[in-house]
Amino acid sequence: MIQKGVEQRHSRTAVFAALYRAVAHRESSHGGLGADYLAEHFLPAFFKLYLKFKINRLRFIRRSDRLTPGMYEYLLARTMFFDQLFVDALNQGVPQIVLLGAGYDTRAYRFAALNKATNILELDIETTQNRKKECLYRAGIEVPDRVKLVPINFNKESIKDVLERSGYERDKKTVFLWEGVIYYLEPYSVDATLDFVTKHSHHESAITFDYAVTITAQNINDYYGVRRFVRTWREHRSGEPFKFSLAEGELKSFLERRGLTLVNHLNNREIEETFLLHEDGSPPGHIMGLFRFAKASPSGG
C-alpha cells in the first residue's frame, strides 16, 4: 500500500521524533537541555498511555536499538544540540530565529521565559502546523506573541515569499535552525533554502542543520546501524523517503559553491563525545553513523 505524503496528512516522522524526545525526557539522566517535557502533548492517546510505564519505555528503547540502531542516541544528542543553539540565540538577544521544518519543536514554549525580544518563525507543512496548533490548544499552551507558525511546502513554495509575508526582516541577524529536515527535501529545495540565506539574510546570520552522508552498497557496513535502518525505513516510512545526502568530505565545497562558509562540523563520533558521554567518559551507546551536524554562514559574515 502506498502511504500518503505529508501534504495529505501530518508528518508521522514528526510524531515519532516527539515520541523519542518524550521517552528521552523520562529516561535520560541529562537534565535541562534535551529534556523535552512538552513532547508528550503531541502524541496520540495510546502513546501517552504507553509511556506512563517504565517497562514500556525501556521496551521502546530496546526495540529502537534493534530496528534502528543508534537512532535513540542520535535524537537525544540532536535535541540537546539544537536546544543549546536556541538558548544561546535567546541569551544573546538575536532579533530573529527561523525554524525551517519545525515539526513539533517545543523550544519557543520551553524557553519562553528567556525570550526578551526575539521574533520566532516556525515553518512547516500546513497539515503538521494545524495539528500542532490543536495539540497546543488542548494542552493549554499559549503561543507567545513573538512566535508565529507559518505554513509552507518547501518543495513547491518560495521560502523568500513565505517569510516576507510573515514579517521576516532580512536586515536583522537571524539564526536559522534546520533540524531533521534536509534529507527529506529534493536537492533543488535544499539549494533554494541555502540560496535564500546567502542572498536574503544579514551577513552575521547562520544556518545550522543536520544531514545524512551518502551511503552505497559498498560502504554501508562501515557506518554503524545504517544497514538495519535503511531496511526498517523502507518497510515502515515509505511515505517520507530520504531524498538528499552528501558524500563524506563534500560539505565544505558544497556550501562554498552556494556562497556559504562552513563554521562548524561534527561527525557521529564527535557528536557522541560532545553530548552523550557519561561522567566516566563512556558513551551510553553509539550514534547511528549516517548523520552529521553543521553550521554555516554567508561568506561575507
RASUL-V311960 format. One record per residue. N is the residue number from 1. RES is the residue in three letters. OMEGA is omega in whole degrees, 0 to 359 (* if undefined). D_FIRST is the distance of its C-alpha to the first C-alpha in Angstrom with 2 decimals. Layout:
BEGIN
n->N res->RES omega->OMEGA d_first->D_FIRST
n->N res->RES omega->OMEGA d_first->D_FIRST
END
This chain:
BEGIN
n->1 res->MET omega->179 d_first->0.00
n->2 res->ILE omega->180 d_first->3.80
n->3 res->GLN omega->176 d_first->6.28
n->4 res->LYS omega->175 d_first->9.50
n->5 res->GLY omega->185 d_first->12.53
n->6 res->VAL omega->177 d_first->15.83
n->7 res->GLU omega->180 d_first->17.27
n->8 res->GLN omega->180 d_first->15.34
n->9 res->ARG omega->180 d_first->15.69
n->10 res->HIS omega->186 d_first->17.98
n->11 res->SER omega->174 d_first->17.36
n->12 res->ARG omega->179 d_first->15.94
n->13 res->THR omega->177 d_first->17.81
n->14 res->ALA omega->177 d_first->20.96
n->15 res->VAL omega->181 d_first->20.64
n->16 res->PHE omega->174 d_first->20.40
n->17 res->ALA omega->177 d_first->23.32
n->18 res->ALA omega->178 d_first->25.23
n->19 res->LEU omega->178 d_first->24.51
n->20 res->TYR omega->181 d_first->25.96
n->21 res->ARG omega->179 d_first->28.92
n->22 res->ALA omega->178 d_first->29.54
n->23 res->VAL omega->181 d_first->29.67
n->24 res->ALA omega->179 d_first->31.89
n->25 res->HIS omega->182 d_first->34.17
n->26 res->ARG omega->188 d_first->34.85
n->27 res->GLU omega->185 d_first->35.12
n->28 res->SER omega->175 d_first->36.48
n->29 res->SER omega->179 d_first->40.23
n->30 res->HIS omega->177 d_first->40.07
n->31 res->GLY omega->176 d_first->41.56
n->32 res->GLY omega->182 d_first->41.51
n->33 res->LEU omega->181 d_first->39.38
n->34 res->GLY omega->181 d_first->35.82
n->35 res->ALA omega->185 d_first->36.31
n->36 res->ASP omega->184 d_first->33.84
n->37 res->TYR omega->178 d_first->35.07
n->38 res->LEU omega->187 d_first->33.17
n->39 res->ALA omega->184 d_first->29.65
n->40 res->GLU omega->182 d_first->29.11
n->41 res->HIS omega->183 d_first->29.46
n->42 res->PHE omega->181 d_first->26.06
n->43 res->LEU omega->172 d_first->24.20
n->44 res->PRO omega->186 d_first->22.63
n->45 res->ALA omega->183 d_first->25.22
n->46 res->PHE omega->175 d_first->23.84
n->47 res->PHE omega->180 d_first->24.01
n->48 res->LYS omega->178 d_first->27.55
n->49 res->LEU omega->180 d_first->28.59
n->50 res->TYR omega->186 d_first->27.14
n->51 res->LEU omega->181 d_first->29.18
n->52 res->LYS omega->186 d_first->32.41
n->53 res->PHE omega->183 d_first->32.93
n->54 res->LYS omega->180 d_first->33.93
n->55 res->ILE omega->178 d_first->32.59
n->56 res->ASN omega->179 d_first->29.04
n->57 res->ARG omega->179 d_first->29.59
n->58 res->LEU omega->177 d_first->30.88
n->59 res->ARG omega->178 d_first->28.02
n->60 res->PHE omega->180 d_first->25.60
n->61 res->ILE omega->179 d_first->27.69
n->62 res->ARG omega->179 d_first->27.78
n->63 res->ARG omega->177 d_first->24.02
n->64 res->SER omega->180 d_first->23.62
n->65 res->ASP omega->180 d_first->26.27
n->66 res->ARG omega->185 d_first->24.50
n->67 res->LEU omega->181 d_first->21.00
n->68 res->THR omega->186 d_first->22.23
n->69 res->PRO omega->177 d_first->25.96
n->70 res->GLY omega->181 d_first->28.14
n->71 res->MET omega->178 d_first->25.67
n->72 res->TYR omega->180 d_first->27.50
n->73 res->GLU omega->180 d_first->30.78
n->74 res->TYR omega->183 d_first->29.60
n->75 res->LEU omega->175 d_first->28.41
n->76 res->LEU omega->180 d_first->31.70
n->77 res->ALA omega->181 d_first->33.69
n->78 res->ARG omega->178 d_first->31.79
n->79 res->THR omega->179 d_first->32.52
n->80 res->MET omega->182 d_first->36.15
n->81 res->PHE omega->182 d_first->36.46
n->82 res->PHE omega->172 d_first->35.26
n->83 res->ASP omega->182 d_first->37.18
n->84 res->GLN omega->178 d_first->40.32
n->85 res->LEU omega->182 d_first->39.85
n->86 res->PHE omega->180 d_first->39.34
n->87 res->VAL omega->178 d_first->42.38
n->88 res->ASP omega->180 d_first->44.51
n->89 res->ALA omega->178 d_first->43.76
n->90 res->LEU omega->182 d_first->44.79
n->91 res->ASN omega->179 d_first->47.89
n->92 res->GLN omega->180 d_first->48.91
n->93 res->GLY omega->177 d_first->48.57
n->94 res->VAL omega->186 d_first->46.14
n->95 res->PRO omega->185 d_first->45.94
n->96 res->GLN omega->168 d_first->42.18
n->97 res->ILE omega->178 d_first->39.00
n->98 res->VAL omega->177 d_first->35.75
n->99 res->LEU omega->183 d_first->32.46
n->100 res->LEU omega->185 d_first->29.95
n->101 res->GLY omega->190 d_first->26.50
n->102 res->ALA omega->184 d_first->28.01
n->103 res->GLY omega->179 d_first->24.99
n->104 res->TYR omega->175 d_first->26.63
n->105 res->ASP omega->183 d_first->29.74
n->106 res->THR omega->187 d_first->32.71
n->107 res->ARG omega->180 d_first->35.61
n->108 res->ALA omega->183 d_first->37.13
n->109 res->TYR omega->178 d_first->37.48
n->110 res->ARG omega->184 d_first->38.35
n->111 res->PHE omega->183 d_first->41.03
n->112 res->ALA omega->182 d_first->42.17
n->113 res->ALA omega->180 d_first->45.71
n->114 res->LEU omega->186 d_first->46.12
n->115 res->ASN omega->180 d_first->45.29
n->116 res->LYS omega->185 d_first->48.62
n->117 res->ALA omega->184 d_first->47.93
n->118 res->THR omega->174 d_first->44.53
n->119 res->ASN omega->184 d_first->42.12
n->120 res->ILE omega->178 d_first->38.46
n->121 res->LEU omega->178 d_first->35.63
n->122 res->GLU omega->181 d_first->32.07
n->123 res->LEU omega->173 d_first->29.55
n->124 res->ASP omega->180 d_first->25.79
n->125 res->ILE omega->188 d_first->23.02
n->126 res->GLU omega->182 d_first->24.04
n->127 res->THR omega->179 d_first->21.18
n->128 res->THR omega->178 d_first->22.13
n->129 res->GLN omega->181 d_first->25.80
n->130 res->ASN omega->179 d_first->25.73
n->131 res->ARG omega->179 d_first->24.26
n->132 res->LYS omega->178 d_first->26.81
n->133 res->LYS omega->179 d_first->29.61
n->134 res->GLU omega->181 d_first->28.62
n->135 res->CYS omega->178 d_first->28.62
n->136 res->LEU omega->181 d_first->31.95
n->137 res->TYR omega->181 d_first->33.43
n->138 res->ARG omega->180 d_first->32.49
n->139 res->ALA omega->181 d_first->33.96
n->140 res->GLY omega->180 d_first->37.13
n->141 res->ILE omega->180 d_first->36.84
n->142 res->GLU omega->174 d_first->38.47
n->143 res->VAL omega->181 d_first->37.44
n->144 res->PRO omega->183 d_first->40.69
n->145 res->ASP omega->184 d_first->42.56
n->146 res->ARG omega->182 d_first->42.08
n->147 res->VAL omega->179 d_first->38.27
n->148 res->LYS omega->176 d_first->36.05
n->149 res->LEU omega->188 d_first->32.26
n->150 res->VAL omega->179 d_first->31.35
n->151 res->PRO omega->178 d_first->27.99
n->152 res->ILE omega->168 d_first->26.96
n->153 res->ASN omega->187 d_first->24.13
n->154 res->PHE omega->181 d_first->25.38
n->155 res->ASN omega->184 d_first->23.60
n->156 res->LYS omega->186 d_first->25.15
n->157 res->GLU omega->177 d_first->28.28
n->158 res->SER omega->179 d_first->31.63
n->159 res->ILE omega->178 d_first->32.36
n->160 res->LYS omega->181 d_first->36.02
n->161 res->ASP omega->182 d_first->35.72
n->162 res->VAL omega->181 d_first->33.67
n->163 res->LEU omega->181 d_first->36.05
n->164 res->GLU omega->177 d_first->39.17
n->165 res->ARG omega->187 d_first->38.17
n->166 res->SER omega->177 d_first->37.69
n->167 res->GLY omega->177 d_first->41.17
n->168 res->TYR omega->180 d_first->40.66
n->169 res->GLU omega->188 d_first->44.05
n->170 res->ARG omega->181 d_first->44.06
n->171 res->ASP omega->179 d_first->47.65
n->172 res->LYS omega->178 d_first->46.87
n->173 res->LYS omega->185 d_first->45.80
n->174 res->THR omega->170 d_first->42.13
n->175 res->VAL omega->176 d_first->39.96
n->176 res->PHE omega->177 d_first->36.38
n->177 res->LEU omega->187 d_first->33.94
n->178 res->TRP omega->189 d_first->30.62
n->179 res->GLU omega->173 d_first->28.92
n->180 res->GLY omega->187 d_first->25.44
n->181 res->VAL omega->196 d_first->24.49
n->182 res->ILE omega->184 d_first->25.68
n->183 res->TYR omega->177 d_first->23.07
n->184 res->TYR omega->187 d_first->20.25
n->185 res->LEU omega->170 d_first->22.38
n->186 res->GLU omega->181 d_first->22.96
n->187 res->PRO omega->180 d_first->26.39
n->188 res->TYR omega->177 d_first->28.07
n->189 res->SER omega->175 d_first->27.18
n->190 res->VAL omega->179 d_first->28.75
n->191 res->ASP omega->182 d_first->31.76
n->192 res->ALA omega->180 d_first->32.11
n->193 res->THR omega->179 d_first->32.23
n->194 res->LEU omega->178 d_first->34.76
n->195 res->ASP omega->178 d_first->36.72
n->196 res->PHE omega->180 d_first->37.01
n->197 res->VAL omega->181 d_first->38.44
n->198 res->THR omega->190 d_first->40.84
n->199 res->LYS omega->188 d_first->42.13
n->200 res->HIS omega->175 d_first->41.76
n->201 res->SER omega->177 d_first->42.64
n->202 res->HIS omega->186 d_first->45.94
n->203 res->HIS omega->178 d_first->47.08
n->204 res->GLU omega->179 d_first->47.06
n->205 res->SER omega->179 d_first->43.42
n->206 res->ALA omega->175 d_first->40.89
n->207 res->ILE omega->179 d_first->37.15
n->208 res->THR omega->185 d_first->35.67
n->209 res->PHE omega->168 d_first->32.16
n->210 res->ASP omega->182 d_first->30.17
n->211 res->TYR omega->179 d_first->28.39
n->212 res->ALA omega->174 d_first->26.76
n->213 res->VAL omega->182 d_first->28.70
n->214 res->THR omega->180 d_first->27.40
n->215 res->ILE omega->178 d_first->26.42
n->216 res->THR omega->178 d_first->26.65
n->217 res->ALA omega->182 d_first->26.23
n->218 res->GLN omega->185 d_first->30.01
n->219 res->ASN omega->187 d_first->30.51
n->220 res->ILE omega->181 d_first->27.49
n->221 res->ASN omega->178 d_first->29.60
n->222 res->ASP omega->185 d_first->32.20
n->223 res->TYR omega->185 d_first->30.11
n->224 res->TYR omega->172 d_first->29.86
n->225 res->GLY omega->191 d_first->26.45
n->226 res->VAL omega->181 d_first->24.47
n->227 res->ARG omega->180 d_first->23.17
n->228 res->ARG omega->179 d_first->21.61
n->229 res->PHE omega->181 d_first->20.38
n->230 res->VAL omega->180 d_first->18.57
n->231 res->ARG omega->180 d_first->16.77
n->232 res->THR omega->182 d_first->15.85
n->233 res->TRP omega->179 d_first->14.76
n->234 res->ARG omega->182 d_first->12.35
n->235 res->GLU omega->191 d_first->10.82
n->236 res->HIS omega->184 d_first->10.95
n->237 res->ARG omega->183 d_first->11.66
n->238 res->SER omega->180 d_first->9.62
n->239 res->GLY omega->180 d_first->10.12
n->240 res->GLU omega->184 d_first->13.82
n->241 res->PRO omega->173 d_first->14.83
n->242 res->PHE omega->183 d_first->18.53
n->243 res->LYS omega->185 d_first->20.25
n->244 res->PHE omega->174 d_first->23.92
n->245 res->SER omega->179 d_first->26.28
n->246 res->LEU omega->177 d_first->29.94
n->247 res->ALA omega->176 d_first->31.86
n->248 res->GLU omega->177 d_first->34.34
n->249 res->GLY omega->184 d_first->37.53
n->250 res->GLU omega->191 d_first->36.19
n->251 res->LEU omega->185 d_first->35.98
n->252 res->LYS omega->180 d_first->39.68
n->253 res->SER omega->177 d_first->40.01
n->254 res->PHE omega->180 d_first->36.66
n->255 res->LEU omega->181 d_first->38.04
n->256 res->GLU omega->178 d_first->41.49
n->257 res->ARG omega->180 d_first->40.23
n->258 res->ARG omega->174 d_first->38.83
n->259 res->GLY omega->181 d_first->42.10
n->260 res->LEU omega->178 d_first->41.28
n->261 res->THR omega->177 d_first->43.09
n->262 res->LEU omega->183 d_first->41.40
n->263 res->VAL omega->182 d_first->43.18
n->264 res->ASN omega->180 d_first->41.51
n->265 res->HIS omega->177 d_first->38.92
n->266 res->LEU omega->173 d_first->37.76
n->267 res->ASN omega->186 d_first->35.87
n->268 res->ASN omega->179 d_first->34.16
n->269 res->ARG omega->180 d_first->37.49
n->270 res->GLU omega->176 d_first->39.35
n->271 res->ILE omega->178 d_first->36.81
n->272 res->GLU omega->185 d_first->37.33
n->273 res->GLU omega->183 d_first->41.10
n->274 res->THR omega->191 d_first->41.25
n->275 res->PHE omega->193 d_first->39.11
n->276 res->LEU omega->183 d_first->38.42
n->277 res->LEU omega->171 d_first->41.61
n->278 res->HIS omega->180 d_first->43.31
n->279 res->GLU omega->180 d_first->47.00
n->280 res->ASP omega->177 d_first->47.95
n->281 res->GLY omega->180 d_first->46.03
n->282 res->SER omega->179 d_first->43.17
n->283 res->PRO omega->177 d_first->39.50
n->284 res->PRO omega->180 d_first->37.38
n->285 res->GLY omega->181 d_first->34.70
n->286 res->HIS omega->175 d_first->33.51
n->287 res->ILE omega->176 d_first->31.35
n->288 res->MET omega->187 d_first->28.40
n->289 res->GLY omega->186 d_first->29.90
n->290 res->LEU omega->195 d_first->27.38
n->291 res->PHE omega->179 d_first->28.81
n->292 res->ARG omega->172 d_first->32.07
n->293 res->PHE omega->179 d_first->34.00
n->294 res->ALA omega->175 d_first->35.97
n->295 res->LYS omega->181 d_first->38.39
n->296 res->ALA omega->181 d_first->39.74
n->297 res->SER omega->176 d_first->42.27
n->298 res->PRO omega->188 d_first->43.59
n->299 res->SER omega->180 d_first->46.11
n->300 res->GLY omega->185 d_first->48.96
n->301 res->GLY omega->* d_first->48.46
END
